[in-house]
Amino acid sequence: MTMELESVPGVGAKTAEALGSLDDAERALTEGDVATLARAPGISEGRAARIARAAIQTRHDDHGDFLATDRTREIYREILGHLQDRTVTDDAAARLRTLYPSAAESRIREVRAFTREALSRDPDPAVLDALDGVEPLESPGDVRVRDRCLVTGDAERYAQAREAIPEVSVEVVEDTRQLAELARSYATVIVLDEEFAGVDVEGDVRVQPDALDRPEAVVPERTLSFFAANREPLQAAIAVHRAADLEPPCELEPLESALAMLDEDGTPRGDGELDRLATAVDDLDAAVSTAESVANDHLREAIEERDVTIEGTDLLSLVERGAGVDSLLSRELADEYDAAVAAAREHLIDALELTDTESIARRAFPDEPTYPVEHTEEVVSRLREELTTARDRRATRLKRELASDLAAFRSAADDLVDAALDLDVELAVARFADDFDCTLPAIDALDTPENASPPPEPDVPGDGGVAIEGGRSPLLDVPFEAVEPVDYHVSGVALLSGVNSGGKTSTLDLIALVVVLAHMGLPVPAEAARVTRIDELHYYAKTQGTLDAGAFESTLREFGDLVTGVAEDRETLVLVDELESITEPGASANIMAGILEALSARGATAVFVSHLAGEIRDVASIDIAVDGIEAIGLDDGELLVDRSPVKGTLARSTPELIVEKLAADGDGFYERLLEKFED
Ligand SMILES: Nc1ncnc2c1ncn2[C@@H]1O[C@H](COP(=O)(O)OP(=O)(O)OP(=O)(O)O)[C@@H](O)[C@H]1O
């Protein structure tokens, strides 16, 4: 087990040990269950996500260098944020972190299969509502059970017993005398050794050599406390399965009714007979004293109503014999006394709903007349004992039955919750796709049958690159409804020119977004898109202002590494935003031309946004495509822009547009100025 874990890159002996403390580290690792991994001591969620990703990368032989620059990582984080905003449970949000852009075809294919499934899901509000109560199942700490013990004479079996059933004490006995002693202090003694079979000891002593194989039979409390602790998430997971019409891992009704019979503290509830017995034990004293009052009230009334006539000689003899009023009672009021006692007995039986203890209850009030009527304490004690025993026996039986019903659902319970949490992940993807009008992109070089007939294919030349039609980035600083669709196709190296604030940076963001999502195996926010599978995405955001000599040198080195350092056989996409700002314009144009030449030579796809596109093209020794985001005109000093770059067009700059507008008024100065732009 530990060996397995240590084969994951980045998992050292210490981390493997921490993960090993989880019951199901291996499962969590293969399923990308980040939240469970993060429950290992000292493992943060971020670290758990890295470990889960590393395990996936190992499985797919994926180098894991796809996100090659800060800006690419930032784009990935923003995508993840949008996805995580759409989960109901924290657990699903954590699981989403295992979706990452991968260079490995098999991984992309695997997630695309998941995505297809996800896109067929309907994020029904009832499902989302039910998901709210789902959370990973917890294992409650070991319960202590003190009325039972396990017994063996064998040291090895003793160790096994302590390991298998830590909830009860395990005792070593050598002889019958010691066993008898234990039988006096525990309600039940379970003997693990065959040799003790047939030994005659007083008490509840059971010889069960196979007890360790069925721990839930020895301690039904284990099963009951697990299900009691997890009742609500399980009920929610059942509701999710129903609302979403998921194929359940077990029958739902029996699980549901078994859960309904379980109290929060792990005791069975809802059993009329147990409730009756428990109430009878609790109410016994009160019912006895009420029954007494009933009898006495009855009798008092009867006496008050009666004229008792007694002959003088009779009275004398009664007094001389020292007889009390009781004998007077039995002589004169026998019928009334009988009626009073009968009423008391009925009350006791009715109030406590007694059935099989009815005959004992009758004897609680004596047949011999007394006034006031009094219960016989011995009989009441006996009744209490009978009721208590019946109650406890019933509770134990119910516990055992319920535990055995529930034990059958133990592994289905995990699957049930897991499926609900997975659905939450799928629904987040479905909602992301829906909210941002996404489609699954076609991916070149993903040679699979599922890709043989891709969705409407944007016309992109066969030699790779990226093609986007109607792409709308959710990362823009405007509400998504206001985002104008962008069409852009690029393959090989290209310069992207355009007016100020025309949307050049946003176009690079859109390309990066589409490429990252496509390599995550997810749908992209476009009407259609086609992406070539790449190994590394390098996106360099605009640097603020001119760099000093040192920073300039290190930036240059970075690009040097990019053209010479990245392995020749790695497919690379390079996006660069206004690199000219790092130094003076003349030098910048030379540097950018040189980098583009080198990238072109190694067959990379690259888009460089630059205001110096014309100058770069002039100094480059190869033909570099120049695309342009053009202004369609000026309206009240505001530029009207067509957000889709026009292929093969150097966009006019904003100053040129303004000069053109002024020249239109026929002023010679502006006309001459305009000619200079057109040279
Ligand atoms: N497709 C679009 N739909 C709607 N608004 C957009 C779109 N693209 C860009 N914008 C708006 O235009 C603004 C400027 O975009 P962006 O920064 O991409 O322009 P730029 O050409 O890179 O500008 P600069 O030349 O100053 O670098 C964005 O902040 C956004 O508000």
The ligand as a MOL file (V3000), in Angstrom:
LIG
                    3D

  0  0  0     0  0            999 V3000
M  V30 BEGIN CTAB
M  V30 COUNTS 31 33 0 0 0
M  V30 BEGIN ATOM
M  V30 1 N -15.0180 40.6870 -27.7070 0
M  V30 2 C -15.2720 41.7400 -26.9310 0
M  V30 3 N -16.5340 42.0520 -26.5990 0
M  V30 4 C -16.8060 43.1170 -25.8070 0
M  V30 5 N -15.8730 43.9070 -25.3110 0
M  V30 6 C -14.5950 43.6690 -25.6060 0
M  V30 7 C -14.2240 42.5810 -26.4300 0
M  V30 8 N -12.8750 42.5830 -26.5380 0
M  V30 9 C -12.4350 43.6320 -25.8210 0
M  V30 10 N -13.4630 44.2990 -25.2620 0
M  V30 11 C -13.3910 45.5090 -24.4370 0
M  V30 12 O -12.2940 46.2950 -24.8470 0
M  V30 13 C -11.4050 46.4970 -23.7640 0
M  V30 14 C -9.9820 46.5420 -24.2600 0
M  V30 15 O -9.6130 45.2660 -24.7080 0
M  V30 16 P -8.1010 44.8210 -24.7900 0
M  V30 17 O -7.3930 45.2000 -23.5550 0
M  V30 18 O -8.1080 43.4310 -25.2070 0
M  V30 19 O -7.6070 45.7530 -25.9760 0
M  V30 20 P -6.1440 45.8860 -26.5630 0
M  V30 21 O -6.3340 45.9580 -28.0390 0
M  V30 22 O -5.2740 44.8290 -26.0710 0
M  V30 23 O -5.7300 47.2990 -26.0060 0
M  V30 24 P -4.2540 47.9600 -25.9340 0
M  V30 25 O -3.9010 48.3440 -27.3320 0
M  V30 26 O -4.4830 49.1400 -25.0510 0
M  V30 27 O -3.3640 46.9600 -25.3740 0
M  V30 28 C -11.6790 45.3440 -22.8380 0
M  V30 29 O -11.3090 45.6920 -21.5260 0
M  V30 30 C -13.1670 45.1260 -23.0030 0
M  V30 31 O -13.8680 45.9930 -22.1710 0
M  V30 END ATOM
M  V30 BEGIN BOND
M  V30 1 1 1 2
M  V30 2 1 2 3
M  V30 3 2 2 7
M  V30 4 2 3 4
M  V30 5 1 4 5
M  V30 6 2 5 6
M  V30 7 1 6 7
M  V30 8 1 6 10
M  V30 9 1 7 8
M  V30 10 2 8 9
M  V30 11 1 9 10
M  V30 12 1 10 11
M  V30 13 1 11 12
M  V30 14 1 11 30
M  V30 15 1 12 13
M  V30 16 1 13 14
M  V30 17 1 13 28
M  V30 18 1 14 15
M  V30 19 1 15 16
M  V30 20 2 16 17
M  V30 21 1 16 18
M  V30 22 1 16 19
M  V30 23 1 19 20
M  V30 24 2 20 21
M  V30 25 1 20 22
M  V30 26 1 20 23
M  V30 27 1 23 24
M  V30 28 2 24 25
M  V30 29 1 24 26
M  V30 30 1 24 27
M  V30 31 1 28 29
M  V30 32 1 28 30
M  V30 33 1 30 31
M  V30 END BOND
M  V30 END CTAB
M  END
